[in-house]
């Protein structure tokens, strides 16, 4: 005997079930407005699941509606294939913060999820949409999360922006990397994404620290690294410390109120090269000279992709290219010393 089984429940029947559920919710909320106005957050989930079960009588979904809720995603499932995520707002708009981009708590086997949104103000209204069709952007609380907008037009989702379909993104091993790559392309000078690829994420203290309170050795290590990553700190551009300041906050939770002091406090100094003494050398150049051994080590131990991201160039010979960037960014100084040759002699011989 051959038994034919359709493993995928009818989408049309499920949408009909959602239509009937919304109709019932609209009718009941008008009859019991005071009660419904108090159904915020998870309180609405139990009502939705009861209404869905009532409307599922006589359909393929009868007996299959389950309330999951808690820390799982989505809140309600049907036929172990469809899901309903329930959201509410006490404001007169259709936006709220959604679920984690990672979807690590997604119920196994659930392939199609719909957002059911209740606007719990007078007059009470309900809408539903395919989950991916109402996710407009990414916002960050303790982790990257979707931003929900039930009035979103076709073609305006975050998935349209990054040009990766929702089902493709959610099944990637590291979806945050794709999102981070998209936002990096939108950055203005001095900006950075402060949540990074999972593989690059560093544990951080929850305490925000001030630069001047750091141990001297830690300040020195950070200054040397920044000389490698941000050659523009040697320039005379008005925004030369922007990326350095953002990097301190983003990667280390450190605030530096006066970034200039990290590089050039103290005025001028002296360099000796080829048995000749050069005076009136800017302090930032003498600090660079004193740190060349450590700078070389940082460059050699850095990942090429990190250097390319920060230097905005294709890397082939990291040390030589760093020297070129330093020479370019120090061209405004009237130096007697041949800085390019000095750096080459110190770092390449």
matplotlib code that plots the C-alpha trace (Angstrom):
import matplotlib.pyplot as plt

x = [0.0, 1.3, 0.5, 0.8, 1.6, 2.1, 4.7, 4.2, 0.9, -1.1, 0.1, -3.3, -5.0, -2.6, -3.0, -6.8, -6.3, -4.4, -7.0, -9.7, -7.6, -7.1, -10.8, -11.6, -9.0, -10.4, -14.0, -13.0, -10.8, -13.7, -16.0, -13.3, -11.2, -10.1, -8.9, -7.0, -5.3, -3.5, -2.4, 1.2, 4.2, 3.8, 0.3, -1.1, 0.5, -1.9, -4.9, -3.6, -3.0, -6.6, -8.1, -6.0, -7.1, -10.8, -10.4, -8.4, -11.4, -12.2, -9.0, -5.7, -4.3, -6.8, -4.9, -1.5, -1.3, 1.3, 2.4, 6.2, 6.9, 9.6, 13.1, 12.2, 11.5, 8.8, 6.2, 3.6, 4.0, 1.5, 2.0, 5.6, 6.3, 4.7, 5.5, 3.9, 6.0, 3.8, 4.7, 2.9, 3.3, 1.7, 2.5, 0.5, 2.9, 3.8, 7.5, 9.4, 12.6, 12.6, 14.5, 18.2, 19.8, 21.4, 18.1, 19.9, 16.7, 14.7, 12.4, 13.7, 11.7, 9.9, 10.4, 7.8, 7.3, 4.8, 4.8, 1.5, 1.6, -0.9, -1.1, -2.5, -3.8, -7.3, -8.4, -6.7, -5.5, -3.8, -1.6, 0.3, 3.0, 5.7, 8.4, 11.1, 8.8, 8.7, 12.3, 13.6, 17.0, 19.4, 19.7, 21.9, 20.9, 23.1, 23.3, 22.3, 18.5, 16.1, 13.9, 10.3, 8.1, 4.7, 4.2, 7.3, 6.9, 8.0, 11.7, 12.6, 13.6, 17.1, 17.5, 16.8, 19.5, 22.2, 21.0, 20.9, 17.5, 16.3, 16.4, 20.0, 21.2, 19.6, 21.3, 24.8, 27.3, 28.1, 25.2, 26.6, 29.6, 27.4, 25.5, 28.7, 30.2, 27.1, 27.2, 31.0, 30.3, 27.9, 30.4, 31.5, 35.1, 35.7, 32.8, 32.9, 30.5, 30.7, 29.5, 31.8, 31.9, 31.5, 34.9, 36.5, 34.6, 36.8, 35.6, 35.3, 34.9, 31.5, 33.4, 34.1, 37.6, 39.3, 42.6, 44.4, 43.6, 45.2, 48.6, 51.4, 52.3, 48.7, 48.6, 51.9, 50.7, 47.5, 49.3, 51.8, 48.9, 47.1, 50.2, 50.0, 46.3, 45.6, 48.4, 46.3, 47.2, 50.4, 48.6, 47.3, 43.7, 41.1, 39.6, 42.8, 41.9, 38.3, 39.0, 41.5, 38.9, 36.1, 38.5, 39.3, 35.6, 34.6, 37.3, 38.4, 35.7, 38.2, 37.3, 40.1, 38.9, 42.0, 43.3, 46.1, 47.9, 48.3, 50.6, 52.1, 52.1, 55.5, 56.2, 59.5, 62.5, 65.7, 66.6, 70.0, 70.6, 73.8, 75.9, 73.9, 71.6, 68.3, 66.6, 63.1, 61.5, 57.8, 57.1, 54.8, 57.8, 60.2, 57.6, 57.3, 61.1, 61.2, 58.6, 59.8, 60.7, 57.3, 55.6, 57.4, 56.2, 52.6, 52.6, 54.1, 51.6, 48.5, 46.0, 46.3, 42.5, 42.6, 45.4, 43.5, 40.3, 42.1, 44.5, 41.9, 44.5, 45.5, 48.3, 51.3, 54.3, 52.9, 56.0, 56.9, 53.3, 53.0, 56.2, 54.6, 51.5, 53.5, 55.6, 52.4, 50.7, 53.8, 54.4, 53.2, 56.1, 59.2, 61.7, 65.4, 65.7, 64.8, 62.0, 61.3, 64.9, 65.2, 62.2, 63.4, 66.8, 65.3, 62.6, 63.8, 67.5]
y = [0.0, 3.4, 6.3, 9.8, 12.5, 16.2, 17.2, 20.9, 22.3, 24.5, 28.1, 29.3, 27.6, 29.1, 32.6, 32.0, 31.0, 34.2, 36.3, 34.8, 35.2, 38.9, 39.3, 37.7, 39.8, 43.0, 42.1, 40.9, 43.9, 46.3, 44.3, 44.2, 47.2, 47.7, 44.1, 44.2, 47.5, 45.6, 42.8, 44.0, 41.8, 38.2, 38.7, 38.9, 35.6, 33.4, 35.2, 34.9, 31.1, 30.6, 32.5, 30.6, 27.3, 28.3, 29.3, 26.1, 23.8, 21.9, 22.8, 21.0, 23.0, 21.7, 20.4, 21.6, 25.2, 25.3, 28.2, 28.2, 31.6, 32.0, 32.2, 30.4, 31.9, 32.2, 32.5, 30.2, 27.3, 25.4, 22.0, 22.2, 24.2, 27.7, 30.2, 33.3, 35.9, 38.2, 41.9, 44.8, 48.5, 51.0, 53.8, 54.9, 53.4, 50.1, 49.9, 48.1, 46.3, 42.7, 39.5, 38.7, 38.5, 35.2, 33.4, 30.9, 30.0, 29.3, 26.2, 23.4, 22.7, 26.0, 27.3, 30.1, 32.7, 35.6, 38.7, 39.4, 42.9, 44.5, 48.3, 48.5, 52.1, 53.5, 52.3, 48.9, 47.5, 44.3, 43.4, 40.5, 40.1, 37.6, 38.0, 39.0, 41.5, 43.8, 43.9, 47.3, 47.6, 46.4, 48.0, 47.0, 46.4, 43.7, 42.1, 43.0, 42.8, 43.5, 46.6, 45.9, 48.2, 46.8, 49.6, 48.7, 48.7, 46.0, 46.4, 48.3, 45.5, 45.1, 42.1, 44.2, 46.7, 44.0, 42.1, 38.8, 36.9, 36.3, 32.5, 32.7, 35.1, 33.2, 29.9, 31.4, 30.2, 33.9, 36.2, 39.1, 39.2, 39.9, 42.6, 44.2, 44.2, 46.1, 48.7, 49.2, 50.3, 53.0, 54.5, 58.1, 59.1, 58.4, 56.1, 52.4, 49.6, 48.8, 45.2, 43.0, 39.6, 36.9, 35.5, 38.9, 39.8, 40.4, 40.0, 43.5, 44.8, 46.4, 49.4, 52.5, 53.7, 57.0, 57.2, 59.2, 56.5, 53.7, 52.3, 53.9, 50.6, 50.0, 53.5, 52.9, 49.6, 51.3, 54.3, 52.0, 50.0, 53.2, 54.5, 51.3, 51.2, 55.0, 56.7, 59.8, 60.7, 62.1, 64.4, 67.9, 67.0, 68.3, 64.9, 62.9, 61.5, 60.5, 56.9, 56.5, 57.7, 55.5, 52.5, 53.0, 53.1, 50.3, 47.8, 48.6, 50.7, 53.5, 57.2, 59.6, 63.2, 64.8, 62.4, 64.8, 64.3, 60.5, 61.4, 64.9, 66.2, 67.7, 69.7, 68.8, 66.5, 65.3, 62.5, 61.2, 59.6, 58.9, 60.6, 63.8, 65.3, 66.7, 69.2, 70.6, 67.3, 67.1, 65.0, 62.6, 61.8, 61.2, 59.0, 57.1, 56.7, 55.4, 52.7, 51.4, 47.9, 47.5, 49.0, 46.5, 43.6, 44.9, 45.2, 41.7, 40.2, 42.0, 40.2, 41.5, 42.1, 44.3, 46.4, 46.7, 47.7, 50.4, 51.6, 51.4, 49.9, 46.5, 45.1, 43.5, 44.7, 45.8, 47.5, 49.4, 50.5, 51.7, 53.8, 55.4, 56.2, 57.8, 59.8, 61.0, 62.0, 63.8, 65.9, 69.0, 69.0, 70.8, 68.1, 68.3, 64.6, 62.3, 60.5, 57.9, 56.8, 56.9, 54.5, 52.2, 51.9, 51.2, 48.8, 47.1, 46.5]
z = [0.0, -1.0, 1.4, -0.1, 2.5, 1.8, 4.4, 4.0, 5.3, 3.0, 3.0, 1.8, 4.7, 7.2, 5.8, 6.0, 9.7, 10.3, 8.6, 10.8, 13.9, 13.2, 12.5, 15.8, 17.7, 16.2, 17.2, 20.7, 21.4, 20.6, 23.0, 25.8, 25.1, 28.7, 29.0, 25.7, 26.4, 29.2, 27.0, 26.4, 25.6, 26.4, 27.8, 24.3, 23.3, 25.3, 23.9, 20.3, 20.7, 22.1, 19.2, 16.7, 18.2, 18.0, 14.4, 13.6, 14.3, 11.1, 9.4, 8.8, 11.7, 14.4, 17.4, 16.1, 17.6, 20.4, 22.6, 22.9, 24.3, 26.9, 25.5, 22.2, 18.8, 17.5, 20.3, 18.6, 16.2, 14.0, 12.3, 13.4, 10.3, 10.6, 13.4, 14.8, 16.6, 18.7, 19.3, 20.9, 21.2, 23.6, 21.2, 18.2, 15.6, 14.1, 15.0, 17.8, 18.5, 17.3, 17.8, 17.6, 14.2, 15.2, 15.8, 18.1, 19.9, 16.8, 17.2, 15.0, 11.9, 11.7, 8.2, 7.7, 10.4, 10.5, 12.7, 14.4, 15.9, 18.2, 18.5, 22.0, 22.0, 21.2, 18.7, 19.1, 15.8, 14.7, 11.6, 10.4, 7.8, 6.8, 9.4, 6.9, 5.2, 8.3, 9.3, 8.3, 9.9, 12.6, 16.0, 18.9, 22.5, 24.1, 20.6, 17.0, 16.7, 13.9, 13.9, 13.1, 11.0, 10.0, 7.5, 5.6, 1.8, -0.6, -1.4, 1.8, 4.2, 5.6, 3.3, 0.3, 1.5, 2.0, -1.0, 0.8, 1.2, 4.7, 4.5, 3.1, 5.8, 8.7, 7.6, 7.3, 9.9, 10.8, 9.7, 11.6, 9.3, 6.3, 8.1, 9.4, 5.9, 4.7, 7.4, 7.0, 3.4, 4.8, 7.3, 7.1, 8.0, 11.7, 12.1, 13.0, 13.7, 17.4, 17.1, 15.0, 13.5, 16.2, 15.4, 16.0, 19.1, 22.2, 25.7, 27.3, 30.8, 31.4, 32.9, 30.7, 31.5, 31.0, 29.1, 31.8, 34.4, 32.4, 33.4, 31.4, 29.8, 28.5, 27.1, 25.3, 23.8, 22.5, 21.1, 19.2, 17.7, 16.7, 14.9, 12.8, 12.2, 11.8, 9.9, 9.7, 13.3, 11.9, 9.5, 10.0, 9.2, 11.6, 12.0, 12.3, 15.8, 15.0, 14.0, 16.9, 19.4, 18.0, 18.1, 21.8, 22.7, 20.3, 21.0, 24.6, 26.3, 26.7, 26.5, 25.6, 26.1, 24.5, 21.9, 20.9, 24.2, 23.5, 20.6, 20.8, 24.4, 25.1, 22.0, 20.2, 20.5, 18.8, 16.5, 15.6, 12.1, 10.3, 13.0, 12.7, 15.3, 14.1, 16.5, 16.6, 15.6, 16.4, 19.5, 17.6, 15.2, 18.1, 19.8, 16.5, 16.4, 19.9, 19.1, 15.8, 17.0, 18.5, 15.5, 13.3, 15.5, 15.4, 11.6, 11.1, 13.5, 12.1, 9.8, 6.3, 6.1, 9.2, 7.7, 4.4, 6.2, 8.1, 5.4, 2.6, 0.2, -1.1, 1.0, -0.7, 1.4, 4.7, 6.2, 3.1, 2.5, 6.1, 5.6, 2.5, 4.5, 7.3, 4.8, 3.1, 6.4, 7.7, 4.5, 6.2, 8.7, 7.5, 8.4, 7.7, 8.2, 5.3, 7.2, 4.4, 4.3, 8.1, 8.5, 5.7, 7.3, 10.7, 9.6, 6.4, 7.1]

ax = plt.figure().add_subplot(projection="3d")
ax.plot(x, y, z, "-o")
ax.set_aspect("equal")
plt.show()
